[in-house]
Amino acid sequence: MGIKSPNMEENNNPQPGLSQVPKEESVFGKYHVFIKSIIIFVLLLIFIIPQVIIHSLIDEREGNQTQAFVDISSKWSGRQTITGPILVLPYLEYYRDTNKVMRSVKHHLYILPDKVDFDGKVLPEKRHRNIYEVVVYNSKVKINASFGKFNLNTITIPKENFIWKEASVVLGLSDMRGIKEKLEMRFDNENYQFNPGVVARDVFESGAISQLMIDSVDKFLASGHDISLDIDLKGSEQLFFVPVGKTTKVKVNSSWQTPAFNGQFLPDTSTVDVNGFTANWKVLHLNRNYPQMFIDDAYNISYSAFGVDLIMPIDGYQKTSRSVKYAMMIILLTFLVFFFVEITQQKRIHPFNYIIVGFALCLFYTLLLSFSEYMIFSLAYLIATVMTVAAITYFIYYLFKGTRVYAAIGGMLTLLYGFMFVIIQLESYALLIGSLGLFIVMFAIMNYTRKIDWYNLGKTKAK
């Protein structure tokens, strides 16, 4: 009566998802290791699919944010580039056609100022479209320009060919919807109104024009000229300037704390702090590849534009995308821990458990993406990490009752996510820190597995 049946198992309550290896058979031999390695490899390949889907989801959400910017800027005003002021002198070129009949064609001589100063104050605002924020601005820009005496001897155009009654000053603006108040200038102590439109689209895509009243051509050519004007301009995200002067000076200040100075020239001096930014540029005509006087579309001057972008501090999409690149590493290391548990504890783990944990690790990135749209990235990362690590640790706790495997895996995941957070915050040093981290992981694996007898896994354990 006290004798146990030979067929009675010693452990009648195996843990769910685990199977204790019978002592009489060594399923942890080399064939089992090989088969399980193949299974893990196949699972890793399968988990590339959700990573691709997550990347696609990030691109879609980022596209929605871009569309929100397009929608708002299309109703507010887009990126602004200020070109000018430039003096435009139309003239006629005469020629004889094949029938010896005298004909004429109209051209435009563009004369750039000797000196132009821009002094801009940018007042940023945040506009919302659904859950997305877009930065727009109001700006007040003071423009002062001066022209020297015109020496028409440097060009081969007779003075009498000029159409002096059509002489004008043109100010290029990339989006005319941004003009808030009437635009007028002071030209040689006289006031002139600007009207929409440009004389030709050789240099300007859009802008405003002011017709000059020239009483005496000789007097006009014999003296220099000064222009001053103020412009209240709306725009979105970007304010650029084209350096049309022999000397172009630009000063921009704003309360925006995250500017990016872009274009062909960086500022000579700039300060960025909690109160905003101030930037100063000085560009000479020698720094760009077009002269102070040219005809029609002989030169493309817009390429030389420079200025400032008002960057939204929310970079959740970029950082989430960078974090997904490390998904395979985290899944691989987690599966390796499972695999070593099978070897050292001689407990078989069903592939379904690998799949569950793998999907939980992938779900981390959708949580991160979702939370980062509503809060700062660091807080979103913390919440997603706590949720993911807690869920996996809870699952493993019931899978490996009686062992501390759950604590080891939970601690490992916490370290991995913490390490990944540090890497994605870095840019210049990300490769260095990442390489050192992977080296430490590799050394830890080498040290842990150095005493495993891979040919007698059913008989030995890691020491």
C-alpha positions as CSV (number, residue, x, y, z in Angstrom):
1,M,0.0,0.0,0.0
2,G,2.8,2.3,0.7
3,I,4.6,1.4,-2.6
4,K,4.3,4.0,-5.4
5,S,3.3,2.9,-8.8
6,P,6.2,2.8,-11.2
7,N,4.2,4.9,-13.6
8,M,3.5,7.6,-11.1
9,E,5.2,11.0,-11.9
10,E,7.2,12.6,-9.1
11,N,5.8,16.1,-10.0
12,N,2.1,16.1,-10.5
13,N,1.8,19.8,-10.8
14,P,4.1,21.0,-13.6
15,Q,4.1,24.8,-14.1
16,P,2.0,26.0,-17.1
17,G,4.0,26.3,-20.3
18,L,6.9,24.3,-18.9
19,S,7.8,20.7,-19.0
20,Q,10.3,19.0,-16.6
21,V,12.8,16.9,-18.5
22,P,12.6,13.2,-17.6
23,K,15.8,12.0,-16.1
24,E,16.0,8.9,-18.2
25,E,16.1,10.9,-21.5
26,S,18.3,13.8,-22.4
27,V,16.2,16.0,-24.6
28,F,18.7,18.7,-24.0
29,G,21.2,17.0,-26.1
30,K,22.8,18.5,-29.1
31,Y,19.8,17.8,-31.4
32,H,17.4,19.5,-29.1
33,V,19.7,22.6,-28.9
34,F,19.9,22.6,-32.7
35,I,16.2,22.3,-33.2
36,K,15.4,24.9,-30.6
37,S,18.0,27.3,-32.1
38,I,16.3,26.9,-35.5
39,I,12.9,27.7,-33.9
40,I,14.2,30.8,-32.2
41,F,15.9,32.0,-35.4
42,V,12.6,31.5,-37.3
43,L,10.7,33.4,-34.6
44,L,13.2,36.3,-34.9
45,L,12.6,36.4,-38.6
46,I,8.8,36.4,-38.0
47,F,9.1,39.3,-35.6
48,I,10.7,41.5,-38.4
49,I,7.1,41.7,-39.7
50,P,5.6,43.7,-36.7
51,Q,8.7,45.9,-36.7
52,V,8.1,46.8,-40.4
53,I,4.4,47.5,-39.6
54,I,5.5,49.8,-36.7
55,H,7.9,51.7,-39.0
56,S,5.0,52.1,-41.4
57,L,2.7,53.3,-38.6
58,I,5.3,55.9,-37.5
59,D,5.6,57.2,-41.1
60,E,1.8,57.4,-41.3
61,R,1.5,59.4,-38.1
62,E,4.4,61.6,-39.1
63,G,2.7,62.2,-42.5
64,N,-0.5,63.2,-40.6
65,Q,1.6,65.8,-38.7
66,T,3.0,67.1,-42.0
67,Q,-0.5,67.3,-43.4
68,A,-1.6,69.3,-40.4
69,F,1.2,71.8,-41.0
70,V,0.2,72.0,-44.7
71,D,-3.5,72.6,-43.7
72,I,-2.7,75.3,-41.2
73,S,0.0,77.1,-43.3
74,S,-2.4,77.0,-46.3
75,K,-4.9,79.1,-44.3
76,W,-2.4,81.2,-42.3
77,S,0.7,81.7,-44.4
78,G,3.5,79.5,-45.5
79,R,7.3,79.7,-45.1
80,Q,8.5,83.2,-45.9
81,T,11.5,84.4,-47.8
82,I,12.2,88.1,-48.2
83,T,14.1,89.2,-51.3
84,G,15.0,92.8,-51.9
85,P,14.3,95.6,-52.2
86,I,15.6,95.6,-55.8
87,L,15.4,98.4,-58.3
88,V,14.0,97.3,-61.7
89,L,14.6,99.4,-64.9
90,P,12.8,98.2,-68.0
91,Y,14.3,98.9,-71.4
92,L,13.8,98.1,-75.0
93,E,16.3,96.3,-77.2
94,Y,15.9,97.1,-80.9
95,Y,16.8,94.7,-83.7
96,R,15.9,94.1,-87.4
97,D,14.0,91.0,-88.3
98,T,14.6,89.0,-91.5
99,N,12.6,91.5,-93.5
100,K,14.7,94.4,-92.3
101,V,11.8,95.7,-90.2
102,M,12.8,97.4,-86.9
103,R,11.4,95.6,-83.9
104,S,11.9,95.8,-80.2
105,V,11.9,93.4,-77.2
106,K,11.4,94.4,-73.6
107,H,14.0,93.4,-71.0
108,H,14.5,94.3,-67.3
109,L,17.7,95.4,-65.7
110,Y,17.8,94.4,-62.0
111,I,20.0,96.6,-59.8
112,L,20.8,95.3,-56.3
113,P,21.5,97.7,-53.4
114,D,24.9,98.4,-52.1
115,K,23.7,97.9,-48.5
116,V,20.7,96.3,-47.0
117,D,19.9,95.8,-43.3
118,F,17.1,93.5,-42.0
119,D,16.0,93.8,-38.3
120,G,13.3,91.2,-37.6
121,K,11.3,90.4,-34.5
122,V,9.5,87.1,-34.6
123,L,6.5,86.4,-32.4
124,P,5.7,82.7,-32.5
125,E,2.3,81.1,-31.9
126,K,1.2,77.5,-31.6
127,R,-1.8,76.3,-33.6
128,H,-3.6,73.0,-33.3
129,R,-5.1,70.6,-35.8
130,N,-6.5,67.6,-34.0
131,I,-3.7,66.3,-31.8
132,Y,-0.9,68.0,-33.7
133,E,0.8,71.3,-33.0
134,V,2.2,73.6,-35.6
135,V,4.2,76.7,-35.0
136,V,3.3,79.9,-36.9
137,Y,4.5,83.4,-36.3
138,N,3.9,87.1,-36.7
139,S,6.9,89.2,-37.5
140,K,7.9,92.8,-37.7
141,V,10.8,93.4,-40.1
142,K,12.5,96.7,-40.6
143,I,14.3,97.0,-43.9
144,N,16.8,99.8,-44.8
145,A,18.6,99.7,-48.1
146,S,20.9,102.1,-50.0
147,F,21.9,102.3,-53.7
148,G,25.0,104.1,-54.9
149,K,25.2,106.2,-58.0
150,F,24.2,104.3,-61.2
151,N,27.0,104.0,-63.7
152,L,25.4,102.9,-66.9
153,N,28.7,103.0,-68.6
154,T,29.3,99.5,-67.2
155,I,26.5,98.1,-69.4
156,T,25.9,98.4,-73.1
157,I,22.4,99.8,-72.9
158,P,21.8,103.3,-74.2
159,K,20.2,105.6,-71.7
160,E,17.4,106.5,-74.1
161,N,16.4,102.9,-74.4
162,F,15.2,102.8,-70.8
163,I,11.5,103.2,-70.0
164,W,11.9,105.5,-67.1
165,K,8.2,105.9,-66.4
166,E,8.1,102.2,-65.6
167,A,11.1,102.2,-63.1
168,S,10.1,100.5,-59.9
169,V,11.2,98.9,-56.7
170,V,10.3,95.3,-56.1
171,L,10.2,93.4,-52.8
172,G,10.0,89.6,-53.2
173,L,7.8,87.7,-50.7
174,S,7.3,84.0,-51.1
175,D,3.7,84.1,-49.7
176,M,1.7,87.3,-50.1
177,R,-1.0,86.1,-47.8
178,G,1.3,86.9,-44.9
179,I,1.1,90.7,-45.4
180,K,-0.9,92.0,-42.4
181,E,-0.8,95.8,-43.0
182,K,-0.5,98.0,-46.0
183,L,3.0,98.1,-47.4
184,E,4.7,101.3,-48.1
185,M,8.2,102.6,-48.3
186,R,10.1,105.8,-48.0
187,F,12.3,106.4,-51.1
188,D,14.5,109.5,-50.9
189,N,12.2,111.1,-48.4
190,E,9.1,110.4,-50.4
191,N,6.4,107.9,-49.6
192,Y,5.4,105.2,-52.1
193,Q,2.7,102.6,-51.9
194,F,3.4,98.9,-52.8
195,N,0.9,97.0,-54.9
196,P,0.8,93.2,-55.4
197,G,2.6,91.6,-58.3
198,V,6.0,91.7,-59.9
199,V,7.1,93.2,-63.3
200,A,8.3,89.8,-64.5
201,R,8.9,86.3,-62.9
202,D,12.6,86.3,-63.9
203,V,13.7,86.8,-60.3
204,F,10.6,86.8,-58.2
205,E,7.9,84.2,-58.0
206,S,5.7,86.6,-56.1
207,G,6.0,89.9,-54.4
208,A,5.0,93.6,-54.3
209,I,5.9,96.4,-56.6
210,S,6.1,100.2,-56.1
211,Q,6.2,102.4,-59.2
212,L,8.7,105.3,-59.0
213,M,8.1,108.9,-60.1
214,I,11.3,110.0,-61.8
215,D,11.2,113.7,-62.6
216,S,14.8,114.0,-63.8
217,V,16.7,111.0,-65.2
218,D,20.0,112.8,-65.0
219,K,19.4,113.7,-61.3
220,F,18.2,110.2,-60.6
221,L,21.4,108.7,-62.1
222,A,23.7,111.2,-60.5
223,S,22.9,110.5,-56.9
224,G,22.4,107.6,-54.5
225,H,19.1,106.5,-53.1
226,D,17.9,105.3,-49.7
227,I,14.9,103.0,-49.0
228,S,13.3,102.2,-45.7
229,L,10.2,100.2,-45.0
230,D,8.5,98.2,-42.3
231,I,6.6,95.0,-42.9
232,D,4.3,93.1,-40.7
233,L,4.5,89.6,-42.0
234,K,2.8,86.3,-41.0
235,G,4.4,82.9,-41.8
236,S,4.8,79.3,-40.7
237,E,7.9,77.7,-39.3
238,Q,10.6,79.5,-41.5
239,L,11.8,83.0,-42.1
240,F,14.6,83.4,-44.7
241,F,16.4,86.4,-46.4
242,V,18.1,86.7,-49.7
243,P,21.4,88.6,-49.4
244,V,21.0,91.1,-52.3
245,G,23.3,93.8,-50.9
246,K,27.0,94.2,-51.4
247,T,26.8,94.1,-47.7
248,T,23.7,92.4,-46.2
249,K,23.2,92.4,-42.4
250,V,20.4,90.5,-40.8
251,K,19.3,90.5,-37.1
252,V,16.5,88.3,-35.9
253,N,15.3,87.8,-32.3
254,S,12.4,85.8,-30.9
255,S,11.1,84.2,-27.8
256,W,11.2,80.8,-29.5
257,Q,13.6,78.5,-27.6
258,T,14.3,75.9,-30.3
259,P,15.5,77.6,-33.5
260,A,17.5,76.0,-36.3
261,F,19.7,78.2,-38.4
262,N,19.6,77.0,-42.0
263,G,20.2,78.0,-45.5
264,Q,23.4,79.0,-47.2
265,F,24.9,81.0,-44.3
266,L,25.1,80.4,-40.6
267,P,24.9,83.4,-38.3
268,D,28.1,85.1,-37.3
269,T,26.8,85.3,-33.7
270,S,23.8,83.6,-32.0
271,T,22.5,83.1,-28.5
272,V,19.8,80.6,-27.6
273,D,18.5,80.4,-24.0
274,V,15.2,80.0,-22.1
275,N,14.3,83.5,-23.1
276,G,14.5,82.8,-26.8
277,F,17.2,83.5,-29.4
278,T,19.1,86.3,-31.1
279,A,21.1,85.8,-34.3
280,N,23.1,88.1,-36.5
281,W,24.4,87.6,-40.1
282,K,26.7,89.6,-42.3
283,V,27.0,88.4,-45.9
284,L,29.1,90.1,-48.6
285,H,28.5,90.1,-52.3
286,L,31.7,88.1,-52.6
287,N,30.1,85.3,-50.7
288,R,27.5,84.5,-53.4
289,N,27.7,83.9,-57.1
290,Y,25.8,86.8,-58.8
291,P,26.6,90.4,-59.5
292,Q,24.9,93.6,-58.3
293,M,23.4,94.2,-61.8
294,F,22.0,91.7,-64.3
295,I,19.4,91.4,-67.0
296,D,16.3,89.2,-66.9
297,D,16.8,85.7,-65.5
298,A,20.6,85.6,-66.0
299,Y,21.0,84.5,-62.4
300,N,19.1,82.6,-59.8
301,I,19.5,84.5,-56.6
302,S,17.1,82.6,-54.4
303,Y,19.5,79.7,-53.8
304,S,21.6,82.0,-51.5
305,A,18.7,82.5,-49.0
306,F,19.4,81.9,-45.3
307,G,17.6,82.4,-42.0
308,V,15.9,80.5,-39.2
309,D,13.5,77.6,-38.8
310,L,11.2,77.5,-35.7
311,I,11.5,73.9,-34.8
312,M,8.8,72.2,-32.7
313,P,10.5,70.6,-29.6
314,I,8.3,67.5,-30.0
315,D,10.5,64.9,-31.7
316,G,8.6,61.8,-30.6
317,Y,8.3,60.3,-34.1
318,Q,12.1,60.6,-34.8
319,K,13.0,59.1,-31.4
320,T,10.4,56.3,-31.7
321,S,11.7,55.4,-35.1
322,R,15.3,55.3,-33.7
323,S,14.2,53.1,-30.8
324,V,12.5,50.6,-33.1
325,K,15.9,49.9,-34.7
326,Y,16.9,48.3,-31.4
327,A,13.8,46.1,-31.2
328,M,15.5,43.0,-32.6
329,M,18.4,43.3,-30.1
330,I,16.0,43.4,-27.2
331,I,14.0,40.4,-28.5
332,L,17.1,38.4,-29.3
333,L,18.6,39.0,-25.8
334,T,15.3,38.1,-24.1
335,F,15.0,34.9,-26.2
336,L,18.6,34.1,-25.3
337,V,17.8,34.3,-21.6
338,F,14.9,31.9,-22.2
339,F,17.2,29.6,-24.1
340,F,19.8,29.6,-21.3
341,V,17.0,28.9,-18.8
342,E,16.1,25.8,-20.8
343,I,19.7,24.7,-20.8
344,T,20.7,25.4,-17.2
345,Q,17.3,24.6,-15.5
346,Q,16.5,21.8,-17.8
347,K,13.0,23.1,-18.3
348,R,11.4,23.2,-21.8
349,I,9.7,26.4,-22.7
350,H,7.0,26.1,-25.4
351,P,7.5,28.2,-28.5
352,F,4.1,29.8,-27.8
353,N,5.6,31.5,-24.8
354,Y,8.4,32.9,-26.9
355,I,5.8,34.3,-29.3
356,I,3.8,35.9,-26.4
357,V,6.8,37.6,-25.0
358,G,8.0,38.7,-28.4
359,F,4.7,40.4,-29.2
360,A,4.7,42.1,-25.8
361,L,8.2,43.5,-26.7
362,C,6.9,44.8,-30.0
363,L,3.8,46.3,-28.4
364,F,6.1,48.5,-26.4
365,Y,6.8,50.6,-29.5
366,T,3.1,51.1,-30.4
367,L,2.6,52.2,-26.7
368,L,5.5,54.6,-27.0
369,L,4.3,56.0,-30.3
370,S,0.8,56.6,-28.9
371,F,1.8,58.2,-25.6
372,S,4.4,60.4,-27.3
373,E,1.7,62.1,-29.3
374,Y,0.1,63.4,-26.1
375,M,3.1,64.0,-23.8
376,I,6.8,64.6,-23.7
377,F,8.9,61.7,-25.1
378,S,10.7,60.9,-21.8
379,L,7.5,60.5,-19.9
380,A,5.9,58.4,-22.7
381,Y,9.0,56.2,-22.7
382,L,8.8,55.7,-19.0
383,I,5.1,54.7,-19.0
384,A,5.6,52.3,-22.0
385,T,8.6,50.7,-20.3
386,V,6.9,50.2,-16.9
387,M,3.8,48.7,-18.6
388,T,5.9,46.3,-20.8
389,V,8.3,45.2,-18.2
390,A,5.6,44.7,-15.6
391,A,3.5,42.6,-18.0
392,I,6.4,40.4,-19.1
393,T,7.6,40.0,-15.5
394,Y,4.2,39.0,-14.3
395,F,3.9,36.4,-17.1
396,I,7.3,34.9,-16.4
397,Y,6.6,34.9,-12.7
398,Y,3.8,32.4,-13.2
399,L,5.7,30.5,-15.9
400,F,8.7,29.9,-13.6
401,K,7.2,29.6,-10.2
402,G,9.7,28.6,-7.6
403,T,12.6,30.3,-9.4
404,R,14.0,33.8,-9.6
405,V,14.0,33.8,-13.4
406,Y,11.3,36.5,-13.5
407,A,13.4,38.9,-11.5
408,A,16.4,38.3,-13.7
409,I,14.5,38.9,-16.9
410,G,12.6,41.9,-15.4
411,G,15.9,43.5,-14.3
412,M,17.5,42.7,-17.7
413,L,14.6,44.4,-19.6
414,T,14.8,47.4,-17.3
415,L,18.5,47.8,-18.0
416,L,18.0,47.3,-21.7
417,Y,15.2,49.9,-22.0
418,G,17.2,52.3,-19.9
419,F,20.3,51.8,-22.0
420,M,18.2,52.3,-25.2
421,F,16.8,55.5,-23.8
422,V,20.3,56.9,-23.3
423,I,21.3,55.9,-26.8
424,I,18.4,57.6,-28.6
425,Q,18.9,60.8,-26.6
426,L,22.5,60.9,-28.0
427,E,23.4,61.7,-31.6
428,S,27.1,62.2,-32.0
429,Y,28.0,59.6,-29.3
430,A,25.2,57.0,-30.0
431,L,27.5,54.7,-32.0
432,L,30.2,54.7,-29.4
433,I,28.0,54.1,-26.5
434,G,26.0,51.5,-28.3
435,S,29.1,49.6,-29.4
436,L,30.4,49.6,-25.8
437,G,27.1,48.4,-24.5
438,L,27.0,45.5,-27.0
439,F,30.5,44.6,-26.1
440,I,29.6,44.3,-22.5
441,V,26.5,42.2,-23.3
442,M,28.7,39.9,-25.5
443,F,31.3,39.6,-22.7
444,A,28.5,38.7,-20.2
445,I,27.2,36.0,-22.5
446,M,30.7,34.6,-23.0
447,N,31.3,34.6,-19.3
448,Y,27.9,32.9,-18.5
449,T,28.3,30.2,-21.1
450,R,32.0,29.4,-20.7
451,K,31.4,26.4,-18.4
452,I,28.4,24.9,-20.2
453,D,29.3,21.5,-21.8
454,W,27.3,21.9,-25.0
455,Y,27.8,18.1,-25.8
456,N,26.4,16.9,-22.5
457,L,23.6,19.4,-21.8
458,G,21.4,16.8,-20.3
459,K,24.0,16.0,-17.6
460,T,25.7,19.4,-16.8
461,K,24.5,22.8,-15.8
462,A,26.2,26.2,-16.0
463,K,28.2,26.8,-12.9
